[in-house]
Amino acid sequence: MVPSLLRSRKSYKSCFNPSVVSIGPYHDGKSEYRAFEKLKSPIAQKLCRLNLISVERLYEDVANVGKSARECYEKGWTDGYDDEFFNRMMFLDACFVAHFLLIGLIQPVMHDFENLVTFFGKSKSNFRESNIQESYRSVTDLKSAGIYFKPSQTGSCTDVKFISRHIFGTLTIPPIKVDHLTKPLLLNLAAYEMCPHGPSEFRITSYICLMDSLIDHADDVKELRKKRILINKLGSDEHLARLFNEIANDLEPDPRAYADVRLKIDKHCKYKGHIWMAEWTRKNFSSPWALLAFLGAILVLALTLAQTYFTAYPR
């Protein structure tokens, strides 16, 4: 069940209501989804044929976990279903979802299922015990402190790292494609984390809040887009910035999330020399020609000094 905090937002309504088919008891029986209900039984039979397993055998496997499945729903929501009806609903819905994945209908949703599992799935946790309350600065602010950005190699939402190299630093963030389906996807995952039986670590919620902190304006989106961290299929950079700013409004991240990264960034930004050097570099080497001119001047100076030395101390 979607928490009322999220459900009450009018702009989120379309994100939590099914578009074509209902899965589970929350929208079961609604007239707008009845047409598709008739297809679930043939799909279940087709799935069993493709996998060389009998319908009875697969139904029995699902029925064996029926009690556990009930416990995943909010108390009272499944009381109106007897075991036979509930198990049949779980069986048909499970077959539909499995078939949906197998035939590739989710390509428009996530483009690559394995990549999405990597991004949102379980991986080495970047959550640490921490009392740190500092929030991230925006991309623009971090850039002014000499921090650059690059996409991570693993693509996991927990794979956020910061490396400080004296004057400059590098923040590594997982790349993500953002399109019209990203908002409902992130909101539903965040809603799942809020459920009583949801995961203990708010990975997705913390990731959303991280991106909200980094993105204040369209310029922040532009920088992350240039670095291939954000693949913007949504429209304008302003639209994408509003997306993260909006969905993070009602979310509270895990305070342990990316604690080490926050500490390292804060330490880097507190050193004024980093900010001064980054500003000086940006002003003087904003273009390749400026850098070439500087290197040319250094070369001329070196040659002049060498000529002066050999003139004063001839062999």
C-alpha positions as CSV (number, residue, x, y, z in Angstrom):
1,M,0.0,0.0,0.0
2,V,1.4,3.4,-1.0
3,P,1.9,5.6,2.1
4,S,-0.7,8.4,2.4
5,L,2.2,10.9,2.5
6,L,2.9,10.1,-1.2
7,R,-0.6,9.1,-2.2
8,S,-2.1,12.5,-1.1
9,R,0.0,14.4,-3.7
10,K,-2.2,15.1,-6.7
11,S,0.8,15.2,-9.0
12,Y,1.7,11.7,-8.0
13,K,-1.7,10.1,-8.6
14,S,-0.9,8.8,-12.1
15,C,2.4,7.3,-10.8
16,F,0.7,4.8,-8.4
17,N,-2.4,3.8,-10.4
18,P,-2.0,1.0,-13.0
19,S,-2.2,2.0,-16.6
20,V,-3.5,-1.2,-18.2
21,V,-3.4,-4.2,-15.8
22,S,-3.8,-4.7,-12.0
23,I,-1.3,-6.8,-10.1
24,G,-2.2,-7.9,-6.6
25,P,-5.3,-7.1,-4.4
26,Y,-5.1,-3.3,-4.2
27,H,-6.8,-2.7,-7.6
28,D,-8.5,-6.1,-8.0
29,G,-12.0,-6.0,-9.4
30,K,-11.9,-2.4,-10.8
31,S,-13.8,-2.1,-14.0
32,E,-11.1,-0.4,-15.9
33,Y,-8.8,-3.4,-15.6
34,R,-11.3,-6.2,-16.2
35,A,-10.6,-6.5,-19.9
36,F,-7.0,-7.5,-19.3
37,E,-7.9,-9.9,-16.5
38,K,-9.3,-12.3,-19.1
39,L,-5.8,-12.6,-20.7
40,K,-4.0,-13.7,-17.5
41,S,-5.2,-17.3,-17.6
42,P,-4.1,-18.0,-21.2
43,I,-0.8,-16.2,-20.4
44,A,-0.2,-18.5,-17.4
45,Q,-0.8,-21.6,-19.6
46,K,1.5,-20.3,-22.3
47,L,4.2,-19.6,-19.7
48,C,4.0,-23.2,-18.3
49,R,4.2,-24.7,-21.9
50,L,7.3,-22.6,-22.6
51,N,9.0,-23.8,-19.5
52,L,7.8,-27.4,-19.7
53,I,6.1,-27.4,-16.4
54,S,2.5,-28.2,-15.6
55,V,0.0,-25.6,-14.5
56,E,-0.9,-27.7,-11.4
57,R,2.8,-28.0,-10.3
58,L,3.5,-24.2,-10.7
59,Y,0.2,-23.3,-8.9
60,E,1.1,-25.6,-6.0
61,D,4.5,-23.9,-5.7
62,V,2.8,-20.5,-5.5
63,A,0.1,-21.7,-3.1
64,N,2.8,-22.9,-0.7
65,V,4.0,-19.4,-0.2
66,G,0.5,-17.9,-0.1
67,K,0.6,-17.2,3.6
68,S,3.9,-15.4,3.3
69,A,2.5,-13.4,0.4
70,R,-0.4,-12.2,2.5
71,E,2.0,-10.8,5.1
72,C,3.5,-8.6,2.5
73,Y,0.3,-6.6,2.2
74,E,-1.0,-4.0,4.7
75,K,-3.1,-5.6,7.4
76,G,-6.7,-6.0,6.5
77,W,-6.3,-5.7,2.7
78,T,-6.5,-9.4,2.0
79,D,-9.0,-10.4,4.7
80,G,-11.8,-10.5,2.1
81,Y,-10.1,-13.2,0.0
82,D,-10.2,-16.9,1.0
83,D,-7.0,-18.9,0.5
84,E,-8.2,-20.4,-2.8
85,F,-9.0,-17.1,-4.4
86,F,-5.9,-15.3,-3.1
87,N,-3.6,-18.1,-4.2
88,R,-5.2,-18.1,-7.7
89,M,-4.7,-14.3,-7.9
90,M,-1.1,-14.6,-6.9
91,F,-0.5,-17.4,-9.4
92,L,-2.0,-15.6,-12.4
93,D,-0.3,-12.3,-11.5
94,A,3.1,-14.0,-11.0
95,C,2.8,-15.8,-14.3
96,F,1.8,-12.5,-16.0
97,V,4.8,-10.6,-14.6
98,A,7.2,-13.5,-15.5
99,H,5.9,-13.7,-19.0
100,F,6.0,-9.9,-19.3
101,L,9.7,-10.0,-18.4
102,L,10.5,-13.0,-20.6
103,I,9.1,-11.7,-23.9
104,G,10.8,-8.3,-23.5
105,L,7.8,-6.0,-23.1
106,I,9.7,-4.1,-20.4
107,Q,12.2,-2.7,-22.9
108,P,10.5,0.7,-23.0
109,V,10.5,0.7,-19.3
110,M,14.1,0.0,-18.5
111,H,15.8,-0.8,-21.8
112,D,17.9,-3.4,-20.1
113,F,16.6,-5.5,-17.2
114,E,20.0,-6.6,-16.1
115,N,21.1,-3.0,-15.8
116,L,18.1,-2.0,-13.8
117,V,18.6,-5.0,-11.4
118,T,22.2,-3.8,-11.0
119,F,21.2,-0.2,-10.4
120,F,18.4,-0.9,-7.8
121,G,19.5,-4.4,-6.6
122,K,21.5,-5.6,-3.7
123,S,25.2,-4.7,-3.9
124,K,28.0,-3.8,-1.6
125,S,26.4,-1.3,0.7
126,N,27.6,2.3,0.8
127,F,25.8,2.8,4.1
128,R,27.7,3.5,7.3
129,E,26.9,4.4,10.8
130,S,27.0,8.1,10.9
131,N,25.8,11.2,12.8
132,I,26.8,13.5,10.0
133,Q,24.1,15.9,9.0
134,E,25.8,17.8,6.2
135,S,23.9,17.7,2.9
136,Y,25.5,17.6,-0.5
137,R,26.3,20.8,-2.3
138,S,25.0,21.3,-5.8
139,V,26.9,20.3,-8.9
140,T,27.7,23.9,-9.6
141,D,29.0,24.5,-6.1
142,L,31.1,21.3,-6.1
143,K,32.6,22.2,-9.5
144,S,33.6,25.6,-8.2
145,A,35.5,23.8,-5.4
146,G,37.5,21.8,-8.0
147,I,35.4,18.7,-8.0
148,Y,34.7,16.9,-11.3
149,F,32.2,14.2,-12.1
150,K,32.3,10.9,-13.9
151,P,30.0,7.9,-14.3
152,S,30.7,4.8,-12.2
153,Q,31.5,1.5,-13.9
154,T,29.1,-0.8,-12.0
155,G,25.9,1.2,-12.4
156,S,24.7,0.4,-8.9
157,C,22.9,3.2,-7.1
158,T,25.2,2.6,-4.0
159,D,28.3,3.0,-6.1
160,V,29.0,6.6,-5.2
161,K,32.6,7.4,-4.5
162,F,34.7,10.5,-3.9
163,I,38.5,10.8,-4.4
164,S,40.4,13.9,-3.4
165,R,43.6,14.5,-5.3
166,H,45.1,17.4,-3.4
167,I,43.7,20.4,-5.3
168,F,41.0,18.6,-7.3
169,G,38.6,15.8,-6.6
170,T,36.4,13.4,-8.5
171,L,32.8,12.3,-7.6
172,T,31.8,9.1,-9.2
173,I,28.0,8.6,-9.7
174,P,26.1,5.8,-11.4
175,P,24.6,6.7,-14.8
176,I,20.8,6.7,-15.2
177,K,18.5,7.2,-18.2
178,V,15.7,9.6,-17.3
179,D,12.5,9.4,-19.3
180,H,8.7,9.7,-18.8
181,L,8.7,6.4,-16.8
182,T,11.4,7.4,-14.4
183,K,9.2,9.3,-12.0
184,P,6.6,6.6,-11.4
185,L,9.4,4.0,-11.2
186,L,11.4,5.9,-8.5
187,L,8.3,6.9,-6.6
188,N,7.0,3.3,-6.5
189,L,10.3,2.0,-5.3
190,A,10.5,4.7,-2.6
191,A,7.0,3.8,-1.5
192,Y,8.0,0.1,-1.3
193,E,10.9,1.1,1.0
194,M,8.4,2.8,3.3
195,C,6.3,-0.3,3.7
196,P,6.5,-2.2,7.0
197,H,7.9,-5.2,5.2
198,G,10.2,-3.2,2.9
199,P,14.0,-3.3,3.0
200,S,15.8,-1.9,6.0
201,E,18.1,0.3,4.0
202,F,16.4,3.1,2.1
203,R,18.7,2.8,-0.9
204,I,16.4,4.3,-3.6
205,T,15.1,7.0,-1.3
206,S,18.6,8.0,-0.4
207,Y,19.6,8.0,-4.0
208,I,16.7,10.3,-5.0
209,C,17.7,12.7,-2.2
210,L,21.3,12.6,-3.3
211,M,20.3,13.6,-6.8
212,D,18.0,16.3,-5.4
213,S,20.9,17.8,-3.5
214,L,23.2,17.8,-6.5
215,I,20.6,19.2,-8.8
216,D,19.3,22.7,-8.1
217,H,19.1,24.2,-11.6
218,A,19.3,23.2,-15.3
219,D,23.0,24.0,-15.3
220,D,23.6,21.2,-12.8
221,V,21.7,18.8,-15.1
222,K,23.7,20.0,-18.1
223,E,27.0,19.3,-16.3
224,L,25.9,15.7,-15.4
225,R,24.5,15.2,-18.9
226,K,27.9,16.2,-20.4
227,K,29.6,13.7,-18.2
228,R,27.1,10.9,-19.3
229,I,25.8,10.5,-15.7
230,L,22.3,11.7,-16.8
231,I,20.9,10.5,-20.1
232,N,18.1,12.9,-20.6
233,K,15.2,11.4,-22.6
234,L,12.7,13.5,-20.7
235,G,12.9,16.8,-22.5
236,S,14.6,20.0,-21.3
237,D,17.2,20.2,-18.5
238,E,14.8,22.3,-16.5
239,H,12.2,19.6,-16.7
240,L,14.6,17.0,-15.4
241,A,15.8,19.2,-12.6
242,R,12.1,19.7,-11.5
243,L,11.6,16.0,-11.5
244,F,14.2,15.2,-8.9
245,N,13.4,18.3,-6.8
246,E,9.7,17.4,-6.8
247,I,9.9,13.7,-5.9
248,A,12.4,14.3,-3.1
249,N,10.1,16.8,-1.3
250,D,8.4,14.1,0.8
251,L,11.3,11.8,1.2
252,E,13.8,11.4,4.1
253,P,17.1,9.6,3.3
254,D,18.9,7.1,5.5
255,P,21.4,9.3,7.4
256,R,24.0,6.6,6.9
257,A,23.7,6.7,3.2
258,Y,27.0,7.7,1.5
259,A,28.3,8.9,4.9
260,D,31.9,8.5,3.9
261,V,31.4,10.4,0.7
262,R,29.7,13.3,2.4
263,L,32.6,13.5,5.0
264,K,35.3,13.5,2.3
265,I,33.5,16.1,0.2
266,D,32.9,18.4,3.2
267,K,36.6,18.1,4.2
268,H,37.7,18.9,0.6
269,C,35.4,21.9,0.3
270,K,36.5,23.4,3.7
271,Y,40.0,23.9,2.4
272,K,39.9,27.4,0.8
273,G,42.9,26.6,-1.4
274,H,40.9,24.1,-3.4
275,I,38.3,26.7,-4.2
276,W,40.8,29.4,-5.0
277,M,42.8,27.1,-7.3
278,A,39.7,25.8,-9.1
279,E,38.5,29.4,-9.6
280,W,41.9,30.4,-11.0
281,T,42.1,27.4,-13.3
282,R,38.6,28.1,-14.6
283,K,39.3,31.8,-15.3
284,N,42.6,31.3,-16.9
285,F,42.2,27.9,-18.7
286,S,38.5,28.0,-19.7
287,S,39.5,27.1,-23.3
288,P,42.2,24.9,-24.9
289,W,43.7,28.0,-26.5
290,A,44.3,29.6,-23.2
291,L,46.0,26.5,-21.9
292,L,48.2,26.3,-25.0
293,A,49.1,30.0,-24.6
294,F,50.1,29.3,-21.0
295,L,52.2,26.3,-21.9
296,G,53.8,28.3,-24.7
297,A,54.6,31.1,-22.3
298,I,56.2,28.6,-19.9
299,L,58.3,27.1,-22.7
300,V,59.5,30.6,-23.8
301,L,60.4,31.4,-20.3
302,A,62.3,28.2,-19.9
303,L,64.2,28.7,-23.1
304,T,65.0,32.3,-22.1
305,L,66.4,31.2,-18.7
306,A,68.4,28.4,-20.4
307,Q,69.9,30.9,-22.9
308,T,70.7,33.4,-20.1
309,Y,72.4,30.6,-18.1
310,F,74.6,29.4,-21.0
311,T,75.5,33.0,-21.9
312,A,76.6,33.7,-18.4
313,Y,78.4,30.3,-17.9
314,P,79.7,29.3,-21.3
315,R,81.5,26.0,-21.5
